[in-house]
């Protein structure tokens, strides 16, 4: 029989009545609180009993303190004299219990209780809410910009931006609701105290929203991983899973560092400094290792054929992959002894994108030639038009930054078998780059030189049809 259990903490710091009622109900079921953690609370199995719990607040309490402060010790002594036993603490919240039905309440002055709660909130909870809110808004800024500007291409460009932006936007909404919820409760409590009553009761809406948010985030994460796996983004899905695992490991190690420093009686300021230093070093090490692994094993930059060899100081495929829709040998009619081919599926479920590249050694070198193309297949007409507009406007906007005027200008679509064709120009000079519009498909083609009519027809057969 399992004698311990963990439960996710959905309570807010000022919900003292909710915590007291919850812990009393758990004790009646045979589960006594053992430790109130930051995220999960630990319970131990005991005989069901009628236990009263009381919550009070100590403004000088901190998770970085080497031990109970003088204020906490004095509070514990006073509560012990009144028949209450310290159970645990959660930030500034101090939790006591008693089995004596006649024990006097710990808090009798509701005005003082509200003042203590507000001091505790200003010290810890409210600043962290504001930091998380700002961070969430920053992380979802791309999604917000896409929604406000109506840029469908940016909105659906990749699964990661769409789903992670939505998750951070939900988190930002929760933090806004948390701040509004607290100050509305405080105003109601102040009015109640002016009328001679207690602090206002707190509705369970915040806890329910916490649970709903957790379910939504879990569904979004599962949907994201499923879509990435189904649309060829297995490398990105693997990166995301590894990132979550490393983030959980980082949080665990940082908290263990704080606990270890408390055990060694490090001062509060020293604990904070060393914890932040360990956090920075671990974050840099773990994230750096993850990025290195992603690059090393080609999670993002396309998949080759596996085994390679070095010739003329360059890497080539020992067994070039054969699944490219169009290869250099087919396009030029030449035979290449040394080639490097890569294929990569990106985009999103709503805007699938397949990228192909091939580099070959011309004759025996040292000159090389290349073929690069991307195929976009928007799921609905408005997204098709938005993707086309993104191409036609993107380079024109970015070109002047590099001292160049870059633009896609209309070209004859007939030789390509396309509905429309655009050729890239730099400072008015035409380049060997085309954007080709086919029904339900856009092809971004980058060649080394202008193609012949026969080559254009082959492009249509392989990429446009």
C-alpha positions as CSV (number, residue, x, y, z in Angstrom):
1,X,0.0,0.0,0.0
2,X,1.3,3.4,-0.9
3,X,1.6,5.5,2.2
4,X,2.4,8.8,0.5
5,X,0.8,10.8,-2.3
6,X,1.4,14.0,-4.2
7,X,-1.2,16.4,-5.4
8,X,-0.7,19.4,-7.7
9,X,-1.2,22.6,-5.8
10,X,-4.0,24.7,-7.4
11,X,-4.4,27.2,-4.6
12,X,-3.3,30.8,-4.5
13,X,-1.3,32.3,-1.7
14,X,-4.2,34.3,-0.3
15,X,-6.8,31.5,-0.4
16,X,-6.3,30.6,3.3
17,X,-9.9,29.4,3.7
18,X,-9.6,27.1,0.7
19,X,-6.3,25.6,2.1
20,X,-7.7,25.1,5.6
21,X,-10.9,23.4,4.2
22,X,-8.9,21.2,1.8
23,X,-6.4,20.0,4.4
24,X,-9.2,19.2,6.9
25,X,-11.1,17.2,4.2
26,X,-7.9,15.3,3.3
27,X,-7.3,14.5,7.0
28,X,-10.8,13.1,7.2
29,X,-10.0,10.8,4.3
30,X,-6.8,9.6,6.1
31,X,-4.2,11.9,4.4
32,X,-2.2,14.4,6.5
33,X,-0.1,17.1,4.9
34,X,3.6,16.4,5.3
35,X,5.1,19.1,3.1
36,X,3.8,22.0,1.0
37,X,6.0,22.3,-2.0
38,X,6.1,25.0,-4.7
39,X,4.2,22.8,-7.2
40,X,3.2,19.6,-5.5
41,X,2.1,19.0,-1.9
42,X,3.1,15.7,-0.2
43,X,0.6,13.8,2.1
44,X,1.2,10.8,4.3
45,X,-1.4,8.1,5.1
46,X,-2.8,8.1,8.7
47,X,-6.0,7.1,10.3
48,X,-8.9,9.3,9.3
49,X,-9.3,12.0,11.9
50,X,-11.0,15.3,12.5
51,X,-8.1,17.8,12.3
52,X,-8.4,21.6,12.2
53,X,-6.0,23.5,10.1
54,X,-5.2,27.2,10.4
55,X,-3.2,29.4,8.0
56,X,-1.4,32.5,9.0
57,X,1.4,34.6,7.3
58,X,4.9,35.6,8.2
59,X,6.3,38.4,6.0
60,X,10.0,37.6,6.7
61,X,9.7,33.9,5.6
62,X,11.6,32.9,2.5
63,X,12.7,29.7,0.8
64,X,16.2,31.0,0.8
65,X,16.5,31.4,4.6
66,X,18.9,29.0,6.3
67,X,16.2,28.2,8.9
68,X,13.2,29.7,10.6
69,X,13.5,33.5,11.2
70,X,13.1,35.0,14.6
71,X,9.6,36.0,13.6
72,X,8.7,32.5,12.5
73,X,10.1,31.0,15.7
74,X,8.1,33.5,17.8
75,X,5.0,32.7,15.8
76,X,5.5,29.0,16.3
77,X,6.0,29.4,20.0
78,X,2.8,31.5,20.4
79,X,0.8,29.0,18.3
80,X,2.3,26.1,20.2
81,X,1.1,27.7,23.5
82,X,-2.4,27.9,22.0
83,X,-2.4,24.2,21.1
84,X,-1.4,24.5,17.4
85,X,1.4,22.5,15.8
86,X,3.4,23.7,12.8
87,X,2.9,21.5,9.8
88,X,4.6,23.2,6.9
89,X,5.0,26.5,5.1
90,X,4.5,27.7,1.6
91,X,6.4,30.9,0.9
92,X,5.0,33.3,3.5
93,X,2.0,31.0,4.3
94,X,2.4,29.2,7.6
95,X,0.2,26.1,8.1
96,X,-0.7,24.8,11.6
97,X,-3.0,22.0,12.8
98,X,-4.7,20.9,16.0
99,X,-6.9,18.1,17.1
100,X,-8.3,20.1,19.9
101,X,-11.8,21.3,19.0
102,X,-11.6,24.0,21.7
103,X,-8.2,25.5,20.6
104,X,-8.5,29.3,20.1
105,X,-8.3,30.5,16.5
106,X,-4.9,31.8,15.4
107,X,-6.3,34.9,13.7
108,X,-8.8,37.1,15.5
109,X,-8.1,40.4,13.9
110,X,-9.3,40.4,10.3
111,X,-7.8,43.8,9.5
112,X,-4.4,42.5,10.6
113,X,-4.9,39.3,8.7
114,X,-5.6,41.2,5.4
115,X,-2.6,43.4,6.0
116,X,-0.3,40.4,6.5
117,X,-1.7,38.7,3.4
118,X,-1.0,41.9,1.3
119,X,2.5,42.1,2.6
120,X,3.1,38.5,1.7
121,X,1.6,39.0,-1.8
122,X,3.7,42.1,-2.5
123,X,6.9,40.3,-1.4
124,X,6.6,37.2,-3.4
125,X,3.4,36.4,-5.4
126,X,2.6,39.6,-7.2
127,X,6.2,40.3,-8.4
128,X,6.4,36.8,-9.8
129,X,3.0,37.2,-11.5
130,X,4.2,40.4,-13.2
131,X,7.5,38.8,-14.3
132,X,5.7,35.7,-15.7
133,X,3.1,38.0,-17.4
134,X,5.8,40.0,-19.2
135,X,7.8,36.9,-20.2
136,X,4.6,35.3,-21.5
137,X,3.7,38.4,-23.5
138,X,7.2,38.5,-25.0
139,X,7.1,34.8,-25.9
140,X,3.7,35.1,-27.5
141,X,4.6,38.5,-29.2
142,X,4.9,36.9,-32.6
143,X,1.5,35.3,-32.4
144,X,0.0,38.5,-31.1
145,X,1.5,40.5,-33.9
146,X,0.2,38.0,-36.4
147,X,-3.3,38.2,-34.9
148,X,-3.3,42.0,-34.8
149,X,-1.9,42.5,-38.2
150,X,-3.9,39.7,-39.8
151,X,-0.8,38.1,-41.3
152,X,-2.0,34.6,-41.9
153,X,1.4,33.5,-43.2
154,X,3.2,34.3,-40.0
155,X,0.3,32.8,-38.0
156,X,0.5,29.4,-39.7
157,X,4.1,29.4,-40.8
158,X,5.1,26.7,-38.4
159,X,3.5,24.5,-35.7
160,X,5.9,25.7,-33.0
161,X,5.0,29.4,-33.3
162,X,1.3,28.6,-33.5
163,X,1.1,26.2,-30.5
164,X,3.8,27.7,-28.3
165,X,2.5,31.2,-28.9
166,X,-1.0,30.0,-27.9
167,X,0.3,28.3,-24.7
168,X,2.1,31.5,-23.6
169,X,-0.9,33.6,-24.5
170,X,-3.0,31.3,-22.2
171,X,-0.4,31.7,-19.5
172,X,-0.5,35.5,-19.9
173,X,-4.3,35.5,-19.7
174,X,-4.0,33.4,-16.5
175,X,-1.6,35.9,-14.9
176,X,-3.8,38.9,-15.9
177,X,-6.8,37.0,-14.3
178,X,-4.7,36.3,-11.2
179,X,-3.8,39.9,-10.6
180,X,-7.4,41.0,-11.3
181,X,-8.7,38.3,-9.1
182,X,-6.5,39.2,-6.1
183,X,-7.2,43.0,-6.2
184,X,-10.9,42.4,-6.7
185,X,-10.9,40.1,-3.6
186,X,-8.9,42.7,-1.7
187,X,-11.3,45.5,-2.5
188,X,-14.2,43.3,-1.4
189,X,-12.4,42.4,1.8
190,X,-11.7,46.0,2.6
191,X,-15.4,46.9,2.1
192,X,-16.4,44.0,4.3
193,X,-13.9,45.1,7.1
194,X,-15.3,48.6,6.9
195,X,-18.8,47.1,7.6
196,X,-17.4,45.1,10.6
197,X,-17.3,41.8,8.8
198,X,-14.4,39.3,8.0
199,X,-12.3,39.1,4.8
200,X,-14.5,38.3,1.8
201,X,-14.9,34.6,0.9
202,X,-12.9,33.5,-2.1
203,X,-14.7,31.7,-5.0
204,X,-13.1,28.6,-6.4
205,X,-12.9,30.1,-9.8
206,X,-9.1,30.6,-9.8
207,X,-8.5,26.9,-8.9
208,X,-10.9,25.8,-11.6
209,X,-9.2,28.0,-14.1
210,X,-5.8,26.6,-13.1
211,X,-7.0,23.1,-13.8
212,X,-8.6,24.1,-17.1
213,X,-5.4,25.8,-18.1
214,X,-3.4,22.7,-17.2
215,X,-5.6,20.5,-19.3
216,X,-5.5,22.9,-22.3
217,X,-1.7,23.2,-22.1
218,X,-1.4,19.4,-22.0
219,X,-3.8,19.1,-25.0
220,X,-1.9,21.7,-27.0
221,X,1.5,20.0,-26.2
222,X,0.1,16.6,-27.3
223,X,-1.4,18.2,-30.5
224,X,1.8,19.9,-31.3
225,X,3.9,16.7,-31.0
226,X,1.3,14.8,-33.0
227,X,1.3,17.3,-35.8
228,X,5.0,17.6,-35.9
229,X,5.4,13.8,-36.1
230,X,2.7,13.5,-38.8
231,X,4.1,16.4,-40.9
232,X,7.7,15.2,-41.0
233,X,8.9,17.4,-38.1
234,X,10.1,14.5,-35.9
235,X,13.4,16.3,-35.2
236,X,11.5,19.3,-33.9
237,X,9.2,17.1,-31.8
238,X,12.2,15.3,-30.4
239,X,13.8,18.7,-29.6
240,X,10.7,19.8,-27.9
241,X,10.4,16.7,-25.7
242,X,14.1,17.0,-24.8
243,X,13.7,20.6,-24.0
244,X,10.8,19.9,-21.6
245,X,12.8,17.1,-20.0
246,X,15.9,19.4,-19.6
247,X,13.7,22.2,-18.2
248,X,12.2,19.9,-15.6
249,X,15.7,18.7,-14.7
250,X,16.9,22.3,-14.5
251,X,14.1,23.2,-12.1
252,X,14.8,20.1,-10.0
253,X,18.5,20.8,-9.8
254,X,18.0,24.5,-8.9
255,X,15.6,23.7,-6.1
256,X,17.9,21.0,-4.8
257,X,20.7,23.6,-4.8
258,X,18.5,25.9,-2.7
259,X,17.7,23.1,-0.3
260,X,21.3,22.0,0.0
261,X,22.5,25.6,0.7
262,X,19.8,25.9,3.4
263,X,21.1,22.6,4.9
264,X,24.6,24.0,5.1
265,X,23.1,27.2,6.8
266,X,24.1,29.5,4.0
267,X,22.8,33.1,4.5
268,X,19.8,34.2,2.6
269,X,21.7,36.6,0.3
270,X,24.4,33.9,-0.4
271,X,21.8,31.3,-1.2
272,X,20.1,33.6,-3.7
273,X,23.4,34.5,-5.4
274,X,24.6,30.9,-5.6
275,X,21.2,29.6,-6.7
276,X,21.1,32.2,-9.5
277,X,24.7,31.3,-10.5
278,X,23.9,27.6,-10.6
279,X,20.7,28.4,-12.6
280,X,22.6,30.4,-15.2
281,X,25.4,27.8,-15.6
282,X,23.0,24.8,-15.8
283,X,20.7,26.6,-18.2
284,X,23.7,27.5,-20.5
285,X,25.1,24.0,-20.3
286,X,21.8,22.1,-20.8
287,X,20.4,24.3,-23.5
288,X,23.8,24.5,-25.2
289,X,24.1,20.7,-25.2
290,X,20.6,20.4,-26.6
291,X,21.3,22.8,-29.4
292,X,24.6,21.0,-30.2
293,X,22.8,17.7,-30.3
294,X,20.1,19.1,-32.6
295,X,22.7,20.4,-35.0
296,X,24.9,17.4,-34.7
297,X,22.1,15.0,-35.6
298,X,20.3,17.2,-38.1
299,X,17.1,17.7,-36.2
300,X,16.4,21.0,-38.0
301,X,18.6,21.3,-41.1
302,X,17.4,18.5,-43.2
303,X,18.1,14.8,-43.5
304,X,20.8,13.4,-45.7
305,X,21.4,9.8,-46.6
306,X,23.5,8.9,-43.6
307,X,27.0,7.8,-44.5
308,X,29.3,10.4,-46.0
309,X,32.9,10.8,-47.1
310,X,35.3,13.7,-47.6
311,X,36.6,14.7,-51.1
312,X,38.3,18.0,-51.9
313,X,37.7,19.1,-48.3
314,X,34.0,18.8,-48.6
315,X,31.5,16.3,-47.4
316,X,29.5,14.1,-49.9
317,X,26.9,11.4,-49.6
318,X,28.2,7.8,-50.0
319,X,24.7,6.7,-51.1
320,X,22.7,9.8,-52.2
321,X,19.1,9.6,-51.4
322,X,16.8,9.0,-54.4
323,X,13.5,10.5,-53.2
324,X,14.0,14.1,-54.3
325,X,11.3,15.1,-56.8
326,X,14.0,16.7,-59.0
327,X,17.8,16.2,-59.1
328,X,20.6,18.1,-60.7
329,X,21.4,15.1,-63.0
330,X,17.8,15.1,-64.2
331,X,17.7,18.8,-64.7
332,X,21.1,19.2,-66.5
333,X,21.6,15.8,-68.1
334,X,25.1,15.7,-66.5
335,X,26.6,12.9,-64.5
336,X,27.9,13.9,-61.1
337,X,30.2,11.6,-59.1
338,X,30.0,13.6,-55.9
339,X,26.7,14.9,-54.6
340,X,25.2,16.0,-51.3
341,X,21.4,15.8,-51.1
342,X,19.1,16.9,-48.2
343,X,15.4,17.0,-47.7
344,X,13.4,18.6,-44.9
345,X,9.8,18.9,-44.0
346,X,8.9,22.1,-42.1
347,X,6.0,24.5,-42.1
348,X,2.8,23.5,-40.2
349,X,-0.2,21.4,-40.5
350,X,-2.0,24.3,-42.2
351,X,1.0,25.3,-44.4
352,X,3.1,22.2,-45.2
353,X,6.5,23.1,-46.6
354,X,9.1,20.7,-48.1
355,X,12.7,21.9,-48.6
356,X,15.1,20.1,-50.9
357,X,18.7,20.9,-51.7
358,X,21.5,19.3,-53.7
359,X,25.1,20.3,-54.2
360,X,27.3,18.5,-56.7
361,X,30.9,18.7,-57.8
362,X,31.2,19.8,-61.4
363,X,33.3,17.3,-63.2
364,X,36.3,16.8,-60.8
365,X,36.0,20.3,-59.2
366,X,36.8,22.6,-57.7
367,X,33.6,24.2,-59.1
368,X,30.3,23.2,-57.6
369,X,26.8,23.6,-58.7
370,X,23.5,23.6,-56.7
371,X,19.8,23.1,-56.9
372,X,17.5,24.4,-54.1
373,X,13.7,24.5,-54.0
374,X,10.9,24.6,-51.5
375,X,7.3,23.5,-52.1
376,X,4.5,25.2,-50.1
377,X,1.0,23.7,-50.1
378,X,-1.4,26.0,-48.1
379,X,-4.6,24.3,-46.9
380,X,-7.0,27.1,-47.9
381,X,-7.2,29.9,-50.5
382,X,-6.7,32.8,-48.1
383,X,-3.5,31.2,-46.7
384,X,-2.3,30.6,-50.3
385,X,-2.7,34.3,-51.1
386,X,-1.1,35.3,-47.8
387,X,1.9,33.1,-48.5
388,X,2.3,34.6,-52.0
389,X,2.1,38.1,-50.6
390,X,4.7,37.2,-48.0
391,X,7.2,36.3,-50.8
392,X,6.3,39.4,-52.9
393,X,6.7,41.8,-50.0
394,X,9.3,40.1,-47.8
395,X,12.4,40.7,-49.9
396,X,11.3,44.2,-50.9
397,X,11.1,45.1,-47.2
398,X,14.4,43.5,-46.2
399,X,16.5,44.4,-49.2
400,X,17.5,48.0,-48.3
401,X,19.0,46.8,-45.1
402,X,21.8,45.2,-47.0
403,X,22.2,48.1,-49.5
404,X,20.3,46.2,-52.2
405,X,16.9,46.6,-53.7
406,X,15.4,43.1,-54.0
407,X,12.1,42.4,-55.6
408,X,10.1,39.6,-57.3
409,X,8.8,40.9,-60.6
410,X,6.3,39.1,-62.9
411,X,7.7,36.7,-65.5
412,X,6.1,34.7,-68.3
413,X,4.4,31.7,-66.6
414,X,3.6,29.7,-69.7
415,X,7.0,27.9,-70.1
416,X,6.7,26.8,-66.5
417,X,3.1,25.6,-66.9
418,X,2.2,27.9,-64.0
419,X,-0.7,30.2,-63.3
420,X,1.8,32.9,-62.4
421,X,5.6,33.3,-62.2
422,X,7.8,35.8,-60.5
423,X,11.6,36.3,-60.9
424,X,13.8,37.7,-58.3
425,X,15.7,40.9,-59.2
426,X,18.6,42.5,-57.2
427,X,19.2,46.1,-58.0
428,X,17.3,45.6,-61.2
429,X,19.4,42.6,-62.3
430,X,17.4,39.4,-62.9
431,X,18.6,36.4,-60.8
432,X,18.1,32.6,-61.4
433,X,15.5,32.5,-58.7
434,X,11.7,32.0,-59.4
435,X,8.5,31.8,-57.5
436,X,6.0,29.6,-59.4
437,X,2.3,29.5,-58.7
438,X,0.4,26.3,-59.3
439,X,-3.1,25.3,-58.1
440,X,-2.8,24.7,-54.4
441,X,1.0,24.9,-54.5
442,X,3.8,27.5,-54.6
443,X,7.4,26.5,-55.6
444,X,10.4,28.6,-54.6
445,X,13.2,27.6,-57.1
446,X,16.8,28.6,-56.8
447,X,19.1,27.7,-59.8
448,X,22.7,28.4,-60.7
449,X,21.7,29.8,-64.1
450,X,18.6,30.5,-66.2
451,X,17.0,27.3,-67.4
452,X,16.2,26.2,-70.9
453,X,12.6,25.8,-72.1
454,X,13.0,22.0,-71.7
455,X,14.2,22.4,-68.2
456,X,11.2,24.7,-67.4
457,X,8.9,22.0,-68.7
458,X,10.7,19.4,-66.5
459,X,10.3,21.6,-63.4
460,X,6.5,21.7,-64.1
461,X,6.3,18.0,-64.5
462,X,8.3,17.2,-61.3
463,X,7.4,20.1,-59.0
464,X,4.2,21.8,-60.3
465,X,2.0,18.9,-61.4
